[in-house]
Amino acid sequence: MAGNSSRPGASVASRVLALLGAFDGEHRAMTLTALARRADLPVATAFRLVAELVAWGALERREAGEYVVGRRMWDLGLLAPVQSGLRQVASPFLHDLYGATLATVHLAVRDGTSVLYVDRLAGHVSVPVVSDVGSRLPMHATGVGKVLLAHAPEDVQAWVFRNLTRVTAYTITQPGRLRGELRRVRREGYAQTGEEMSLGACSVAVPITAPDGAVPAALGIVVPTLGRDRPRLVAALQVAAQGISRSLFH
């Protein structure tokens, strides 16, 4: 269970935290009954507390009746030192990259089994981009997601391989093919997509690397096509990513 707050004497705060803690990478949207069960709370208690959380913006209720984490939690998360520090440090490099390419630029981190977009600059060229700051997308269908997946723990990779949903006709849904692509990402230092997340949009992305070799974030660009521009875009991304790494870790 996500909490043991149904025991007598549990405080209101512990029950609220149990409800929020019920959400994780595999439980992103839940009915009230499922949420109460995960939080180990009576349904009546969960109903009352969830209503207050929805009113405050910590949770949102979808039309189908399921509850998801609300935007207010994202706003609070941006105040965390790690997240705010990354955005603040990366901001000038994102603007330089945007100025050099005029393309949509993404800064992303891994959130469980999804890729979380923490910053975005919209490009001049009209490209169908489905991401936004705070949005979460499948790792296997995005450039920044592939970078983060290539360096993710084995249990995260295993979960993704078992859940390769098709977003477009070009989305990679064969585990063997994706494993091969992730090996190439680690070997060559960049990932790419071709209309795998949205038709008419291609992407290329590189890792932001820590001194110990860990990859806490990824930097990517979305363009209509890659073609001959790919080496130039990869080089621009790598320069920016190296600058972010130096500023973050030195």
RAFEN-V957303 format. One record per residue. N is the residue number from 1. RES is the residue in one small letter. SS is DSSP state (H for helix, E for strand, - for the rest). PSI is psi in radians with two decimals (NA if undefined). Layout:
n;res;ss;psi
N;RES;SS;PSI
N;RES;SS;PSI
This chain:
n;res;ss;psi
1;m;-;2.72
2;a;-;-0.24
3;g;-;2.91
4;n;-;0.59
5;s;-;0.09
6;s;-;-0.10
7;r;-;2.56
8;p;-;2.46
9;g;-;-0.09
10;a;-;2.38
11;s;-;2.84
12;v;H;-0.71
13;a;H;-0.73
14;s;H;-0.58
15;r;H;-0.70
16;v;H;-0.77
17;l;H;-0.61
18;a;H;-0.68
19;l;H;-0.81
20;l;H;-0.65
21;g;H;-0.18
22;a;-;-0.38
23;f;-;2.39
24;d;E;-2.97
25;g;-;-0.48
26;e;-;-0.04
27;h;E;1.36
28;r;-;-0.39
29;a;-;2.19
30;m;E;2.59
31;t;-;2.92
32;l;H;-0.72
33;t;H;-0.79
34;a;H;-0.68
35;l;H;-0.76
36;a;H;-0.73
37;r;H;-0.78
38;r;H;-0.59
39;a;H;-0.06
40;d;-;0.85
41;l;-;2.63
42;p;-;2.55
43;v;H;-0.69
44;a;H;-0.71
45;t;H;-0.77
46;a;H;-0.69
47;f;H;-0.79
48;r;H;-0.79
49;l;H;-0.67
50;v;H;-0.68
51;a;H;-0.70
52;e;H;-0.69
53;l;H;-0.64
54;v;H;-0.75
55;a;H;-0.60
56;w;H;-0.39
57;g;-;0.07
58;a;-;-0.50
59;l;E;2.75
60;e;E;2.53
61;r;E;2.14
62;r;-;2.88
63;e;-;-0.57
64;a;-;-0.13
65;g;-;-0.10
66;e;-;2.67
67;y;E;2.46
68;v;E;2.86
69;v;E;2.37
70;g;-;2.92
71;r;H;-0.52
72;r;H;-0.60
73;m;H;-0.64
74;w;H;-0.76
75;d;H;-0.69
76;l;H;-0.70
77;g;H;-0.54
78;l;-;-0.32
79;l;-;-0.21
80;a;-;2.41
81;p;H;-0.72
82;v;H;-0.84
83;q;H;-0.85
84;s;H;-0.60
85;g;H;-0.74
86;l;H;-0.84
87;r;H;-0.75
88;q;H;-0.79
89;v;H;-0.72
90;a;H;-0.40
91;s;H;-0.90
92;p;H;-0.55
93;f;H;-0.63
94;l;H;-0.73
95;h;H;-0.66
96;d;H;-0.74
97;l;H;-0.73
98;y;H;-0.74
99;g;H;-0.57
100;a;H;-0.43
101;t;H;-0.42
102;l;-;0.42
103;a;-;2.87
104;t;E;2.23
105;v;E;2.38
106;h;E;2.45
107;l;E;2.21
108;a;E;2.72
109;v;E;2.90
110;r;E;2.35
111;d;E;1.64
112;g;-;-2.00
113;t;-;0.28
114;s;E;2.92
115;v;E;2.29
116;l;E;2.17
117;y;E;2.02
118;v;E;-0.28
119;d;E;2.69
120;r;E;2.36
121;l;E;2.15
122;a;-;2.34
123;g;-;2.93
124;h;-;-0.63
125;v;-;2.38
126;s;-;1.90
127;v;-;2.37
128;p;-;1.66
129;v;-;2.19
130;v;-;-0.15
131;s;-;2.74
132;d;-;2.88
133;v;-;2.20
134;g;-;-0.17
135;s;-;2.72
136;r;E;2.31
137;l;E;2.87
138;p;E;2.38
139;m;H;-0.62
140;h;H;-0.17
141;a;H;0.07
142;t;-;2.67
143;g;H;-0.91
144;v;H;-0.59
145;g;H;-0.72
146;k;H;-0.68
147;v;H;-0.86
148;l;H;-0.63
149;l;H;-0.65
150;a;H;-0.45
151;h;-;0.25
152;a;-;2.79
153;p;-;2.76
154;e;H;-0.62
155;d;H;-0.58
156;v;H;-0.79
157;q;H;-0.74
158;a;H;-0.72
159;w;H;-0.78
160;v;H;-0.76
161;f;H;-0.53
162;r;H;-0.20
163;n;-;0.89
164;l;-;1.48
165;t;-;2.56
166;r;-;2.11
167;v;-;-0.77
168;t;-;3.11
169;a;-;-0.27
170;y;-;-0.02
171;t;-;2.35
172;i;-;2.08
173;t;-;0.08
174;q;-;2.04
175;p;H;-0.74
176;g;H;-0.73
177;r;H;-0.70
178;l;H;-0.70
179;r;H;-0.74
180;g;H;-0.68
181;e;H;-0.66
182;l;H;-0.61
183;r;H;-0.70
184;r;H;-0.66
185;v;H;-0.80
186;r;H;-0.62
187;r;H;-0.77
188;e;H;-0.25
189;g;-;0.22
190;y;-;2.77
191;a;E;2.78
192;q;E;2.73
193;t;E;2.70
194;g;E;1.61
195;e;-;0.56
196;e;-;-0.41
197;m;-;-0.65
198;s;-;2.48
199;l;-;2.40
200;g;-;0.11
201;a;-;2.24
202;c;E;2.78
203;s;E;2.78
204;v;E;2.49
205;a;E;2.71
206;v;E;2.79
207;p;E;2.62
208;i;E;1.98
209;t;E;2.40
210;a;-;2.85
211;p;-;-0.51
212;d;-;0.10
213;g;-;-0.14
214;a;-;2.72
215;v;E;1.60
216;p;E;-0.28
217;a;E;2.93
218;a;E;2.67
219;l;E;2.28
220;g;E;2.87
221;i;E;2.45
222;v;E;2.24
223;v;E;2.88
224;p;-;-0.73
225;t;-;2.77
226;l;-;-1.18
227;g;H;-2.33
228;r;H;-0.24
229;d;H;-0.19
230;r;H;-0.85
231;p;H;-0.68
232;r;H;-0.73
233;l;H;-0.72
234;v;H;-0.78
235;a;H;-0.75
236;a;H;-0.73
237;l;H;-0.75
238;q;H;-0.67
239;v;H;-0.80
240;a;H;-0.75
241;a;H;-0.68
242;q;H;-0.69
243;g;H;-0.72
244;i;H;-0.76
245;s;H;-0.79
246;r;H;-0.74
247;s;H;-0.59
248;l;H;-0.70
249;f;H;0.06
250;h;-;NA
